[in-house]
Amino acid sequence: METIPKNEESPATQPTERLAYSIQEAADMLGVNYFSVYRLIQRNKLKVCRALRGKLLVPRTELLKLLGTE
């Protein structure tokens, strides 16, 4: 009979990476102002997608590209 070590969490309780972030969340992650992220979007430096009711979401992959970590 196998026992599960207590320090490991089950897959259901492990945090998952989000696929997209709001403009404010993206700004917080980048350490810049909300309007700086919005300017990047307007200048086509950062691609976004629209969610329900027209809310703009920044895909995680776009943030990684901007940071140069992908």
Biopython code that builds the backbone (N, CA, C, O; Angstrom):
import numpy as np
from Bio.PDB.StructureBuilder import StructureBuilder

atoms = [
    (1, "MET", "N", (0.849, -1.176, 0.000)),
    (1, "MET", "CA", (0.000, 0.000, 0.000)),
    (1, "MET", "C", (0.894, 1.238, 0.000)),
    (1, "MET", "O", (1.793, 1.362, 0.832)),
    (2, "GLU", "N", (0.642, 2.153, -0.936)),
    (2, "GLU", "CA", (1.445, 3.364, -1.043)),
    (2, "GLU", "C", (0.843, 4.482, -0.205)),
    (2, "GLU", "O", (-0.374, 4.575, -0.046)),
    (3, "THR", "N", (1.702, 5.310, 0.317)),
    (3, "THR", "CA", (1.228, 6.481, 1.047)),
    (3, "THR", "C", (1.682, 7.726, 0.320)),
    (3, "THR", "O", (2.763, 7.757, -0.268)),
    (4, "ILE", "N", (0.860, 8.741, 0.363)),
    (4, "ILE", "CA", (1.178, 10.014, -0.283)),
    (4, "ILE", "C", (1.898, 10.890, 0.727)),
    (4, "ILE", "O", (1.396, 11.094, 1.833)),
    (5, "PRO", "N", (3.078, 11.417, 0.365)),
    (5, "PRO", "CA", (3.780, 12.311, 1.293)),
    (5, "PRO", "C", (2.918, 13.531, 1.610)),
    (5, "PRO", "O", (2.176, 14.027, 0.763)),
    (6, "LYS", "N", (3.034, 13.993, 2.835)),
    (6, "LYS", "CA", (2.185, 15.102, 3.281)),
    (6, "LYS", "C", (2.569, 16.439, 2.664)),
    (6, "LYS", "O", (1.720, 17.327, 2.578)),
    (7, "ASN", "N", (3.815, 16.618, 2.230)),
    (7, "ASN", "CA", (4.239, 17.907, 1.699)),
    (7, "ASN", "C", (3.805, 18.142, 0.256)),
    (7, "ASN", "O", (3.901, 19.272, -0.223)),
    (8, "GLU", "N", (3.336, 17.127, -0.449)),
    (8, "GLU", "CA", (2.875, 17.298, -1.823)),
    (8, "GLU", "C", (1.367, 17.507, -1.839)),
    (8, "GLU", "O", (0.622, 16.836, -1.125)),
    (9, "GLU", "N", (0.937, 18.446, -2.665)),
    (9, "GLU", "CA", (-0.486, 18.708, -2.797)),
    (9, "GLU", "C", (-1.055, 17.860, -3.926)),
    (9, "GLU", "O", (-0.343, 17.496, -4.862)),
    (10, "SER", "N", (-2.320, 17.557, -3.830)),
    (10, "SER", "CA", (-2.961, 16.832, -4.911)),
    (10, "SER", "C", (-3.148, 17.772, -6.096)),
    (10, "SER", "O", (-3.182, 18.986, -5.895)),
    (11, "PRO", "N", (-3.270, 17.264, -7.325)),
    (11, "PRO", "CA", (-3.404, 18.118, -8.501)),
    (11, "PRO", "C", (-4.601, 19.064, -8.428)),
    (11, "PRO", "O", (-4.560, 20.150, -9.007)),
    (12, "ALA", "N", (-5.639, 18.680, -7.743)),
    (12, "ALA", "CA", (-6.828, 19.524, -7.665)),
    (12, "ALA", "C", (-6.590, 20.778, -6.833)),
    (12, "ALA", "O", (-7.275, 21.781, -7.028)),
    (13, "THR", "N", (-5.629, 20.742, -5.904)),
    (13, "THR", "CA", (-5.396, 21.899, -5.041)),
    (13, "THR", "C", (-4.222, 22.748, -5.478)),
    (13, "THR", "O", (-3.983, 23.807, -4.899)),
    (14, "GLN", "N", (-3.474, 22.307, -6.496)),
    (14, "GLN", "CA", (-2.345, 23.090, -6.969)),
    (14, "GLN", "C", (-2.837, 24.284, -7.774)),
    (14, "GLN", "O", (-3.769, 24.153, -8.567)),
    (15, "PRO", "N", (-2.217, 25.457, -7.578)),
    (15, "PRO", "CA", (-2.632, 26.625, -8.357)),
    (15, "PRO", "C", (-2.261, 26.463, -9.822)),
    (15, "PRO", "O", (-1.205, 25.917, -10.142)),
    (16, "THR", "N", (-3.111, 26.929, -10.699)),
    (16, "THR", "CA", (-2.848, 26.855, -12.124)),
    (16, "THR", "C", (-2.586, 28.253, -12.664)),
    (16, "THR", "O", (-3.060, 29.244, -12.110)),
    (17, "GLU", "N", (-1.832, 28.321, -13.746)),
    (17, "GLU", "CA", (-1.561, 29.597, -14.393)),
    (17, "GLU", "C", (-2.798, 30.034, -15.149)),
    (17, "GLU", "O", (-3.447, 29.229, -15.816)),
    (18, "ARG", "N", (-3.117, 31.301, -15.043)),
    (18, "ARG", "CA", (-4.258, 31.825, -15.775)),
    (18, "ARG", "C", (-3.881, 32.024, -17.227)),
    (18, "ARG", "O", (-2.715, 32.254, -17.545)),
    (19, "LEU", "N", (-4.855, 31.938, -18.099)),
    (19, "LEU", "CA", (-4.604, 32.101, -19.528)),
    (19, "LEU", "C", (-4.608, 33.557, -19.953)),
    (19, "LEU", "O", (-3.962, 33.916, -20.937)),
    (20, "ALA", "N", (-5.332, 34.407, -19.220)),
    (20, "ALA", "CA", (-5.426, 35.820, -19.584)),
    (20, "ALA", "C", (-5.638, 36.660, -18.330)),
    (20, "ALA", "O", (-6.135, 36.180, -17.311)),
    (21, "TYR", "N", (-5.247, 37.923, -18.436)),
    (21, "TYR", "CA", (-5.335, 38.848, -17.315)),
    (21, "TYR", "C", (-6.023, 40.133, -17.750)),
    (21, "TYR", "O", (-5.978, 40.500, -18.925)),
    (22, "SER", "N", (-6.656, 40.813, -16.812)),
    (22, "SER", "CA", (-7.241, 42.118, -17.109)),
    (22, "SER", "C", (-6.104, 43.115, -17.328)),
    (22, "SER", "O", (-4.947, 42.826, -17.022)),
    (23, "ILE", "N", (-6.441, 44.273, -17.852)),
    (23, "ILE", "CA", (-5.410, 45.285, -18.102)),
    (23, "ILE", "C", (-4.759, 45.705, -16.790)),
    (23, "ILE", "O", (-3.543, 45.886, -16.732)),
    (24, "GLN", "N", (-5.553, 45.859, -15.741)),
    (24, "GLN", "CA", (-5.003, 46.255, -14.448)),
    (24, "GLN", "C", (-4.082, 45.176, -13.883)),
    (24, "GLN", "O", (-3.024, 45.490, -13.338)),
    (25, "GLU", "N", (-4.469, 43.919, -14.005)),
    (25, "GLU", "CA", (-3.619, 42.830, -13.531)),
    (25, "GLU", "C", (-2.325, 42.765, -14.326)),
    (25, "GLU", "O", (-1.257, 42.536, -13.760)),
    (26, "ALA", "N", (-2.416, 42.965, -15.633)),
    (26, "ALA", "CA", (-1.219, 42.969, -16.476)),
    (26, "ALA", "C", (-0.294, 44.123, -16.082)),
    (26, "ALA", "O", (0.924, 43.957, -16.027)),
    (27, "ALA", "N", (-0.872, 45.273, -15.813)),
    (27, "ALA", "CA", (-0.079, 46.426, -15.392)),
    (27, "ALA", "C", (0.622, 46.137, -14.066)),
    (27, "ALA", "O", (1.794, 46.476, -13.896)),
    (28, "ASP", "N", (-0.081, 45.522, -13.139)),
    (28, "ASP", "CA", (0.519, 45.176, -11.854)),
    (28, "ASP", "C", (1.671, 44.190, -12.029)),
    (28, "ASP", "O", (2.707, 44.313, -11.376)),
    (29, "MET", "N", (1.483, 43.213, -12.914)),
    (29, "MET", "CA", (2.528, 42.219, -13.152)),
    (29, "MET", "C", (3.756, 42.845, -13.794)),
    (29, "MET", "O", (4.886, 42.462, -13.490)),
    (30, "LEU", "N", (3.534, 43.811, -14.688)),
    (30, "LEU", "CA", (4.644, 44.467, -15.380)),
    (30, "LEU", "C", (5.254, 45.592, -14.553)),
    (30, "LEU", "O", (6.351, 46.064, -14.853)),
    (31, "GLY", "N", (4.543, 46.022, -13.510)),
    (31, "GLY", "CA", (5.039, 47.104, -12.666)),
    (31, "GLY", "C", (4.888, 48.467, -13.312)),
    (31, "GLY", "O", (5.692, 49.368, -13.073)),
    (32, "VAL", "N", (3.854, 48.617, -14.132)),
    (32, "VAL", "CA", (3.601, 49.893, -14.798)),
    (32, "VAL", "C", (2.174, 50.345, -14.534)),
    (32, "VAL", "O", (1.392, 49.635, -13.900)),
    (33, "ASN", "N", (1.849, 51.513, -15.019)),
    (33, "ASN", "CA", (0.522, 52.086, -14.864)),
    (33, "ASN", "C", (-0.454, 51.434, -15.839)),
    (33, "ASN", "O", (-0.056, 50.921, -16.885)),
    (34, "TYR", "N", (-1.724, 51.463, -15.484)),
    (34, "TYR", "CA", (-2.807, 50.958, -16.331)),
    (34, "TYR", "C", (-2.739, 51.578, -17.721)),
    (34, "TYR", "O", (-2.881, 50.881, -18.726)),
    (35, "PHE", "N", (-2.520, 52.888, -17.775)),
    (35, "PHE", "CA", (-2.520, 53.593, -19.052)),
    (35, "PHE", "C", (-1.315, 53.228, -19.918)),
    (35, "PHE", "O", (-1.387, 53.327, -21.143)),
    (36, "SER", "N", (-0.222, 52.814, -19.307)),
    (36, "SER", "CA", (0.938, 52.360, -20.072)),
    (36, "SER", "C", (0.611, 51.082, -20.838)),
    (36, "SER", "O", (1.000, 50.929, -21.996)),
    (37, "VAL", "N", (-0.103, 50.168, -20.189)),
    (37, "VAL", "CA", (-0.520, 48.934, -20.861)),
    (37, "VAL", "C", (-1.508, 49.270, -21.963)),
    (37, "VAL", "O", (-1.440, 48.703, -23.053)),
    (38, "TYR", "N", (-2.420, 50.185, -21.689)),
    (38, "TYR", "CA", (-3.406, 50.567, -22.691)),
    (38, "TYR", "C", (-2.725, 51.185, -23.913)),
    (38, "TYR", "O", (-3.156, 50.947, -25.041)),
    (39, "ARG", "N", (-1.671, 51.973, -23.705)),
    (39, "ARG", "CA", (-0.919, 52.561, -24.822)),
    (39, "ARG", "C", (-0.223, 51.480, -25.645)),
    (39, "ARG", "O", (-0.170, 51.567, -26.872)),
    (40, "LEU", "N", (0.309, 50.468, -24.975)),
    (40, "LEU", "CA", (0.930, 49.348, -25.699)),
    (40, "LEU", "C", (-0.094, 48.653, -26.593)),
    (40, "LEU", "O", (0.225, 48.228, -27.704)),
    (41, "ILE", "N", (-1.319, 48.544, -26.100)),
    (41, "ILE", "CA", (-2.392, 47.927, -26.880)),
    (41, "ILE", "C", (-2.732, 48.805, -28.078)),
    (41, "ILE", "O", (-2.877, 48.298, -29.190)),
    (42, "GLN", "N", (-2.860, 50.102, -27.872)),
    (42, "GLN", "CA", (-3.198, 51.019, -28.957)),
    (42, "GLN", "C", (-2.122, 51.052, -30.034)),
    (42, "GLN", "O", (-2.431, 51.229, -31.212)),
    (43, "ARG", "N", (-0.852, 50.882, -29.641)),
    (43, "ARG", "CA", (0.265, 50.905, -30.598)),
    (43, "ARG", "C", (0.563, 49.530, -31.189)),
    (43, "ARG", "O", (1.573, 49.343, -31.868)),
    (44, "ASN", "N", (-0.329, 48.563, -30.926)),
    (44, "ASN", "CA", (-0.192, 47.191, -31.433)),
    (44, "ASN", "C", (1.089, 46.505, -30.967)),
    (44, "ASN", "O", (1.612, 45.639, -31.668)),
    (45, "LYS", "N", (1.591, 46.871, -29.818)),
    (45, "LYS", "CA", (2.747, 46.207, -29.223)),
    (45, "LYS", "C", (2.313, 45.051, -28.335)),
    (45, "LYS", "O", (3.114, 44.181, -27.994)),
    (46, "LEU", "N", (1.022, 45.051, -27.960)),
    (46, "LEU", "CA", (0.472, 44.031, -27.076)),
    (46, "LEU", "C", (-0.903, 43.648, -27.604)),
    (46, "LEU", "O", (-1.794, 44.490, -27.713)),
    (47, "LYS", "N", (-1.066, 42.377, -27.930)),
    (47, "LYS", "CA", (-2.351, 41.911, -28.458)),
    (47, "LYS", "C", (-3.280, 41.546, -27.311)),
    (47, "LYS", "O", (-2.847, 41.034, -26.278)),
    (48, "VAL", "N", (-4.554, 41.817, -27.509)),
    (48, "VAL", "CA", (-5.558, 41.503, -26.495)),
    (48, "VAL", "C", (-6.719, 40.753, -27.132)),
    (48, "VAL", "O", (-6.847, 40.692, -28.355)),
    (49, "CYS", "N", (-7.549, 40.192, -26.287)),
    (49, "CYS", "CA", (-8.780, 39.573, -26.760)),
    (49, "CYS", "C", (-9.925, 40.169, -25.947)),
    (49, "CYS", "O", (-9.726, 40.696, -24.852)),
    (50, "ARG", "N", (-11.109, 40.075, -26.502)),
    (50, "ARG", "CA", (-12.272, 40.620, -25.822)),
    (50, "ARG", "C", (-13.065, 39.503, -25.163)),
    (50, "ARG", "O", (-13.325, 38.461, -25.765)),
    (51, "ALA", "N", (-13.437, 39.741, -23.927)),
    (51, "ALA", "CA", (-14.265, 38.793, -23.189)),
    (51, "ALA", "C", (-15.708, 39.279, -23.257)),
    (51, "ALA", "O", (-16.045, 40.163, -24.045)),
    (52, "LEU", "N", (-16.530, 38.701, -22.442)),
    (52, "LEU", "CA", (-17.933, 39.110, -22.390)),
    (52, "LEU", "C", (-18.059, 40.589, -22.060)),
    (52, "LEU", "O", (-17.274, 41.134, -21.283)),
    (53, "ARG", "N", (-19.038, 41.220, -22.650)),
    (53, "ARG", "CA", (-19.322, 42.647, -22.432)),
    (53, "ARG", "C", (-18.164, 43.554, -22.827)),
    (53, "ARG", "O", (-18.046, 44.666, -22.314)),
    (54, "GLY", "N", (-17.315, 43.093, -23.729)),
    (54, "GLY", "CA", (-16.262, 43.944, -24.275)),
    (54, "GLY", "C", (-15.044, 44.141, -23.403)),
    (54, "GLY", "O", (-14.192, 44.969, -23.725)),
    (55, "LYS", "N", (-14.931, 43.403, -22.300)),
    (55, "LYS", "CA", (-13.775, 43.560, -21.422)),
    (55, "LYS", "C", (-12.525, 43.076, -22.137)),
    (55, "LYS", "O", (-12.529, 42.005, -22.743)),
    (56, "LEU", "N", (-11.455, 43.859, -22.070)),
    (56, "LEU", "CA", (-10.189, 43.483, -22.696)),
    (56, "LEU", "C", (-9.397, 42.570, -21.777)),
    (56, "LEU", "O", (-9.275, 42.827, -20.579)),
    (57, "LEU", "N", (-8.865, 41.507, -22.347)),
    (57, "LEU", "CA", (-8.015, 40.590, -21.606)),
    (57, "LEU", "C", (-6.685, 40.439, -22.324)),
    (57, "LEU", "O", (-6.635, 40.335, -23.549)),
    (58, "VAL", "N", (-5.621, 40.429, -21.558)),
    (58, "VAL", "CA", (-4.277, 40.271, -22.108)),
    (58, "VAL", "C", (-3.883, 38.810, -21.925)),
    (58, "VAL", "O", (-3.780, 38.341, -20.792)),
    (59, "PRO", "N", (-3.659, 38.076, -23.030)),
    (59, "PRO", "CA", (-3.247, 36.674, -22.906)),
    (59, "PRO", "C", (-1.892, 36.548, -22.214)),
    (59, "PRO", "O", (-1.019, 37.399, -22.383)),
    (60, "ARG", "N", (-1.726, 35.500, -21.448)),
    (60, "ARG", "CA", (-0.486, 35.248, -20.724)),
    (60, "ARG", "C", (0.692, 35.145, -21.688)),
    (60, "ARG", "O", (1.788, 35.614, -21.381)),
    (61, "THR", "N", (0.472, 34.537, -22.846)),
    (61, "THR", "CA", (1.553, 34.387, -23.824)),
    (61, "THR", "C", (2.054, 35.742, -24.323)),
    (61, "THR", "O", (3.245, 35.908, -24.590)),
    (62, "GLU", "N", (1.145, 36.708, -24.447)),
    (62, "GLU", "CA", (1.550, 38.048, -24.895)),
    (62, "GLU", "C", (2.401, 38.743, -23.841)),
    (62, "GLU", "O", (3.355, 39.444, -24.176)),
    (63, "LEU", "N", (2.062, 38.554, -22.573)),
    (63, "LEU", "CA", (2.874, 39.141, -21.501)),
    (63, "LEU", "C", (4.270, 38.524, -21.500)),
    (63, "LEU", "O", (5.264, 39.224, -21.308)),
    (64, "LEU", "N", (4.339, 37.218, -21.714)),
    (64, "LEU", "CA", (5.641, 36.558, -21.751)),
    (64, "LEU", "C", (6.474, 37.029, -22.939)),
    (64, "LEU", "O", (7.687, 37.200, -22.820)),
    (65, "LYS", "N", (5.826, 37.238, -24.082)),
    (65, "LYS", "CA", (6.545, 37.766, -25.256)),
    (65, "LYS", "C", (7.074, 39.159, -24.981)),
    (65, "LYS", "O", (8.206, 39.481, -25.339)),
    (66, "LEU", "N", (6.257, 39.984, -24.345)),
    (66, "LEU", "CA", (6.669, 41.351, -24.034)),
    (66, "LEU", "C", (7.859, 41.356, -23.088)),
    (66, "LEU", "O", (8.760, 42.185, -23.216)),
    (67, "LEU", "N", (7.859, 40.443, -22.154)),
    (67, "LEU", "CA", (8.961, 40.368, -21.192)),
    (67, "LEU", "C", (10.180, 39.662, -21.761)),
    (67, "LEU", "O", (11.269, 39.730, -21.193)),
    (68, "GLY", "N", (9.989, 38.981, -22.892)),
    (68, "GLY", "CA", (11.101, 38.282, -23.530)),
    (68, "GLY", "C", (11.479, 36.991, -22.840)),
    (68, "GLY", "O", (12.617, 36.536, -22.959)),
    (69, "THR", "N", (10.541, 36.388, -22.116)),
    (69, "THR", "CA", (10.831, 35.152, -21.411)),
    (69, "THR", "C", (10.304, 33.923, -22.146)),
    (69, "THR", "O", (10.476, 32.800, -21.673)),
    (70, "GLU", "N", (9.672, 34.123, -23.279)),
    (70, "GLU", "CA", (9.140, 32.973, -24.011)),
    (70, "GLU", "C", (9.927, 32.741, -25.265)),
    (70, "GLU", "O", (9.629, 31.814, -26.018)),
]
sb = StructureBuilder()
sb.init_structure("model")
sb.init_model(0)
sb.init_chain("A")
sb.init_seg("    ")
for serial, (resi, resn, name, xyz) in enumerate(atoms, 1):
    if name == "N":
        sb.init_residue(resn, " ", resi, " ")
    sb.init_atom(name, np.array(xyz, "f"), 0.0, 1.0, " ", f" {name:<3s}", serial, name[0])
structure = sb.get_structure()
